[in-house]
Amino acid sequence: MTKKLNFLAATTLLGGSLLFTSTPVWAQTQPQSPISSVSNTSSYNWAGYVAANGSYTSITGTWIIPQVTSGNSLSADATWVGIGGVGSTDLIQAGTMNSSGQSQAWFETLPQAISPISLPVKAGDSITVLLDQRSAGVWNISFNDNTTGQNYQTSVNYNSSLSSAEWIEEMPASNFGFIPLDNFGTVQFTNSSTIQNGQPTTITGANAQMMTMVNAGRENLASPSALGADGGSFTVTRSGASSASSVGPGYVRRRWSHVSRDIQGYTPPAQGSTRILRFYRDGFQTLFFQFR
């Protein structure tokens, strides 16, 4: 059971039953996009920086794949850059994911499923990812492993709203809700920039906002630092708080049992308030969620 694509993972479902699968967590896991406005500064699944003040046609960032020090066998984290996904249902993103002691490079164009790529990566590698719209609807996706010197590049057709740019550390979601966030320690982003309204700029220049990941108890799970003097570097640090409560009440989790690409993340509502969550499957489905 040591092969990369042939180990058992267990997902806890409502009522305590278990689903066993012989595919790795990332093969059934998809990074998600919050359905929140950027005026909100907390999310159940994103931590990092988000810019949504113009039109974005390129984004890049460099990070070191974290070494996960502990956590249960079914846990994960994802580090990525992306365009779209804030206030929209489109999102093109690319990055790396840790799951069950293994690392995988991938890209995704919602609502399509995640696409693992052939570039071998491991914890400790320095990775640079670039998403660049070369012409209307045509995107170049490139990965450079600065540690090994290996690289990967592909071109995809995708219609993006170009409405936001993100540098994110994420708690991914599977078909049955969020995968518990592993203890990734600290991830450092460097050399982060975007093209906003036709002009290259840093995270600072794009007037991006900080987003903190919290659990259902409003405890911080992962927090970004202030931006460095260069305007394009920051860290995201995992706290000791548990992510177990992040899935929310059981009836919400039942709704999350849809195909994962149809699940969207969300920003927690204010304490004591009611929020409408939208799930994109055959149009919009809504439910009321009471935050307690």
TAQUI-V865613 format. One record per residue. RES is the residue in three letters. SS is DSSP state (H for helix, E for strand, C for the rest). OMEGA is omega in whole degrees, -180 to 180 (none if undefined). Layout:
BEGIN
res=RES ss=SS omega=OMEGA
res=RES ss=SS omega=OMEGA
END
This chain:
BEGIN
res=MET ss=C omega=-178
res=THR ss=C omega=180
res=LYS ss=C omega=-175
res=LYS ss=C omega=-175
res=LEU ss=C omega=-177
res=ASN ss=C omega=173
res=PHE ss=C omega=-176
res=LEU ss=C omega=173
res=ALA ss=E omega=-179
res=ALA ss=E omega=177
res=THR ss=E omega=179
res=THR ss=E omega=179
res=LEU ss=C omega=178
res=LEU ss=C omega=-180
res=GLY ss=C omega=173
res=GLY ss=C omega=179
res=SER ss=C omega=-176
res=LEU ss=E omega=173
res=LEU ss=E omega=178
res=PHE ss=E omega=-180
res=THR ss=E omega=179
res=SER ss=C omega=177
res=THR ss=C omega=-180
res=PRO ss=C omega=-177
res=VAL ss=H omega=-177
res=TRP ss=H omega=179
res=ALA ss=H omega=179
res=GLN ss=H omega=-174
res=THR ss=C omega=177
res=GLN ss=E omega=171
res=PRO ss=C omega=-171
res=GLN ss=C omega=178
res=SER ss=C omega=178
res=PRO ss=E omega=175
res=ILE ss=C omega=-176
res=SER ss=C omega=172
res=SER ss=C omega=-178
res=VAL ss=C omega=175
res=SER ss=C omega=175
res=ASN ss=C omega=-176
res=THR ss=C omega=177
res=SER ss=E omega=-177
res=SER ss=E omega=174
res=TYR ss=C omega=-174
res=ASN ss=C omega=179
res=TRP ss=E omega=168
res=ALA ss=E omega=-180
res=GLY ss=E omega=-180
res=TYR ss=E omega=-178
res=VAL ss=E omega=175
res=ALA ss=E omega=180
res=ALA ss=C omega=-176
res=ASN ss=C omega=-179
res=GLY ss=C omega=178
res=SER ss=C omega=-172
res=TYR ss=E omega=-176
res=THR ss=E omega=178
res=SER ss=E omega=177
res=ILE ss=E omega=177
res=THR ss=E omega=177
res=GLY ss=E omega=178
res=THR ss=E omega=176
res=TRP ss=E omega=174
res=ILE ss=E omega=180
res=ILE ss=C omega=-174
res=PRO ss=C omega=173
res=GLN ss=C omega=-179
res=VAL ss=C omega=-173
res=THR ss=C omega=-180
res=SER ss=C omega=-180
res=GLY ss=C omega=-179
res=ASN ss=C omega=-174
res=SER ss=C omega=177
res=LEU ss=C omega=178
res=SER ss=C omega=-174
res=ALA ss=E omega=167
res=ASP ss=E omega=179
res=ALA ss=E omega=178
res=THR ss=E omega=-174
res=TRP ss=E omega=168
res=VAL ss=E omega=-177
res=GLY ss=E omega=176
res=ILE ss=E omega=-175
res=GLY ss=E omega=175
res=GLY ss=C omega=176
res=VAL ss=C omega=-177
res=GLY ss=C omega=178
res=SER ss=C omega=-179
res=THR ss=C omega=178
res=ASP ss=C omega=177
res=LEU ss=E omega=169
res=ILE ss=E omega=-173
res=GLN ss=E omega=179
res=ALA ss=E omega=-179
res=GLY ss=E omega=-179
res=THR ss=E omega=-180
res=MET ss=E omega=171
res=ASN ss=E omega=179
res=SER ss=E omega=176
res=SER ss=C omega=175
res=GLY ss=C omega=-180
res=GLN ss=E omega=-179
res=SER ss=E omega=-177
res=GLN ss=E omega=172
res=ALA ss=E omega=-173
res=TRP ss=E omega=166
res=PHE ss=E omega=-178
res=GLU ss=E omega=174
res=THR ss=E omega=-178
res=LEU ss=C omega=10
res=PRO ss=C omega=180
res=GLN ss=C omega=-180
res=ALA ss=C omega=178
res=ILE ss=C omega=-179
res=SER ss=E omega=173
res=PRO ss=E omega=-179
res=ILE ss=C omega=-172
res=SER ss=C omega=180
res=LEU ss=C omega=179
res=PRO ss=C omega=179
res=VAL ss=C omega=179
res=LYS ss=C omega=178
res=ALA ss=C omega=-179
res=GLY ss=C omega=178
res=ASP ss=C omega=172
res=SER ss=E omega=-174
res=ILE ss=E omega=172
res=THR ss=E omega=180
res=VAL ss=E omega=177
res=LEU ss=E omega=169
res=LEU ss=E omega=-173
res=ASP ss=E omega=177
res=GLN ss=E omega=-176
res=ARG ss=E omega=174
res=SER ss=E omega=-175
res=ALA ss=C omega=177
res=GLY ss=C omega=180
res=VAL ss=E omega=-174
res=TRP ss=E omega=170
res=ASN ss=E omega=177
res=ILE ss=E omega=-179
res=SER ss=E omega=176
res=PHE ss=E omega=170
res=ASN ss=E omega=172
res=ASP ss=E omega=-175
res=ASN ss=C omega=180
res=THR ss=C omega=-177
res=THR ss=C omega=-177
res=GLY ss=C omega=180
res=GLN ss=C omega=-179
res=ASN ss=E omega=179
res=TYR ss=E omega=178
res=GLN ss=E omega=176
res=THR ss=E omega=178
res=SER ss=E omega=179
res=VAL ss=E omega=173
res=ASN ss=E omega=-178
res=TYR ss=C omega=177
res=ASN ss=C omega=-177
res=SER ss=C omega=173
res=SER ss=C omega=-179
res=LEU ss=C omega=-167
res=SER ss=C omega=-179
res=SER ss=C omega=176
res=ALA ss=E omega=-173
res=GLU ss=E omega=170
res=TRP ss=E omega=-161
res=ILE ss=E omega=162
res=GLU ss=E omega=-168
res=GLU ss=E omega=164
res=MET ss=C omega=-176
res=PRO ss=C omega=178
res=ALA ss=E omega=176
res=SER ss=E omega=177
res=ASN ss=C omega=-171
res=PHE ss=C omega=178
res=GLY ss=E omega=-179
res=PHE ss=E omega=169
res=ILE ss=C omega=179
res=PRO ss=C omega=-180
res=LEU ss=E omega=-180
res=ASP ss=C omega=180
res=ASN ss=C omega=-173
res=PHE ss=C omega=180
res=GLY ss=C omega=180
res=THR ss=E omega=175
res=VAL ss=E omega=179
res=GLN ss=E omega=173
res=PHE ss=E omega=175
res=THR ss=E omega=176
res=ASN ss=E omega=-177
res=SER ss=E omega=180
res=SER ss=E omega=179
res=THR ss=E omega=168
res=ILE ss=E omega=-176
res=GLN ss=E omega=-179
res=ASN ss=C omega=176
res=GLY ss=C omega=-177
res=GLN ss=E omega=176
res=PRO ss=E omega=-179
res=THR ss=E omega=177
res=THR ss=E omega=175
res=ILE ss=C omega=178
res=THR ss=C omega=-179
res=GLY ss=C omega=178
res=ALA ss=C omega=-179
res=ASN ss=C omega=180
res=ALA ss=C omega=-180
res=GLN ss=E omega=179
res=MET ss=E omega=176
res=MET ss=E omega=-180
res=THR ss=E omega=177
res=MET ss=E omega=-179
res=VAL ss=E omega=173
res=ASN ss=C omega=-175
res=ALA ss=C omega=176
res=GLY ss=C omega=-180
res=ARG ss=C omega=174
res=GLU ss=C omega=178
res=ASN ss=E omega=174
res=LEU ss=E omega=-180
res=ALA ss=E omega=-174
res=SER ss=E omega=175
res=PRO ss=E omega=174
res=SER ss=C omega=170
res=ALA ss=C omega=179
res=LEU ss=C omega=178
res=GLY ss=C omega=-178
res=ALA ss=C omega=179
res=ASP ss=C omega=179
res=GLY ss=C omega=-176
res=GLY ss=C omega=180
res=SER ss=C omega=176
res=PHE ss=E omega=176
res=THR ss=E omega=170
res=VAL ss=E omega=-175
res=THR ss=E omega=178
res=ARG ss=E omega=175
res=SER ss=C omega=178
res=GLY ss=C omega=-178
res=ALA ss=C omega=180
res=SER ss=C omega=175
res=SER ss=C omega=-174
res=ALA ss=H omega=-177
res=SER ss=H omega=-174
res=SER ss=H omega=-179
res=VAL ss=H omega=177
res=GLY ss=C omega=-178
res=PRO ss=C omega=-176
res=GLY ss=H omega=-177
res=TYR ss=H omega=174
res=VAL ss=H omega=-180
res=ARG ss=H omega=178
res=ARG ss=H omega=179
res=ARG ss=H omega=-180
res=TRP ss=C omega=-178
res=SER ss=C omega=174
res=HIS ss=C omega=173
res=VAL ss=C omega=-169
res=SER ss=H omega=-178
res=ARG ss=H omega=179
res=ASP ss=H omega=179
res=ILE ss=C omega=175
res=GLN ss=C omega=175
res=GLY ss=E omega=180
res=TYR ss=C omega=176
res=THR ss=C omega=-179
res=PRO ss=C omega=176
res=PRO ss=C omega=177
res=ALA ss=C omega=-178
res=GLN ss=C omega=176
res=GLY ss=C omega=-176
res=SER ss=C omega=177
res=THR ss=E omega=-177
res=ARG ss=E omega=174
res=ILE ss=E omega=175
res=LEU ss=E omega=-180
res=ARG ss=E omega=178
res=PHE ss=E omega=-172
res=TYR ss=E omega=177
res=ARG ss=C omega=-176
res=ASP ss=C omega=-176
res=GLY ss=C omega=-176
res=PHE ss=E omega=169
res=GLN ss=E omega=-178
res=THR ss=E omega=171
res=LEU ss=E omega=179
res=PHE ss=E omega=-177
res=PHE ss=E omega=179
res=GLN ss=E omega=179
res=PHE ss=C omega=-178
res=ARG ss=C omega=none
END
